Amino acid sequence: MLGIIDRFEEEFVVVELETKKLINIEKNKIPIEAIVGDVLNIGNYITVDLKETEKRKKYIEKLTEDLWE
């Protein structure tokens, strides 16, 4: 399952799942290098999906460019 880090709150990370549902995950279960906007693979272990994160960033940049044209 994939999720996107929405924000950090005290000892939790708020993650938006593919279903648009928001869940809280304890910070100590998230990789320390994770930041807002990163795509997470959520399974037995939680990892940052670098490929999906980069793909999403490029998509958002393209959307932003299109707004200004």
C-alpha positions in Angstrom: 0.0 0.0 0.0 1.2 3.5 -0.8 0.8 6.6 1.3 2.0 10.2 1.1 3.3 12.1 4.2 0.8 15.0 4.8 2.3 16.4 7.9 4.1 15.7 11.2 2.2 16.1 14.5 4.0 15.6 17.8 4.8 11.9 17.9 2.8 11.0 14.8 3.1 11.3 11.1 -0.2 11.9 9.2 -0.3 9.9 6.0 -2.8 10.0 3.2 -3.4 6.6 1.7 -4.3 5.9 -1.9 -8.0 5.7 -0.8 -7.7 9.4 0.4 -8.1 8.2 4.0 -5.8 9.8 6.5 -4.0 7.6 9.1 -1.6 8.3 11.9 1.7 6.4 12.1 4.1 6.7 15.0 7.2 8.7 14.1 9.5 6.0 15.2 8.1 3.6 12.5 8.9 6.1 9.7 12.4 6.3 8.2 14.3 9.3 9.8 15.0 10.9 6.4 11.3 11.0 5.4 9.9 14.5 4.8 6.4 15.9 3.9 5.4 14.9 0.4 7.4 11.6 0.4 5.6 8.5 -0.9 5.8 5.6 1.6 5.5 1.9 1.0 3.5 0.7 3.9 3.7 -3.0 4.7 5.6 -5.0 7.3 8.3 -2.3 7.1 7.7 1.3 6.1 10.1 2.6 3.5 10.3 5.8 1.4 9.6 5.0 -2.3 12.2 7.2 -3.9 11.0 6.5 -7.5 7.3 7.3 -6.7 8.3 10.4 -4.7 10.4 11.7 -7.7 7.6 10.9 -10.1 5.0 12.7 -7.9 7.3 15.8 -7.6 7.8 16.0 -11.4 4.0 15.7 -11.9 3.3 18.5 -9.4 6.0 20.7 -11.1 4.3 20.1 -14.4 0.9 21.1 -13.0 2.4 24.3 -11.6 4.1 25.2 -14.9 0.8 24.7 -16.7 -0.9 27.1 -14.3 1.4 30.0 -15.2 1.2 29.5 -19.0 
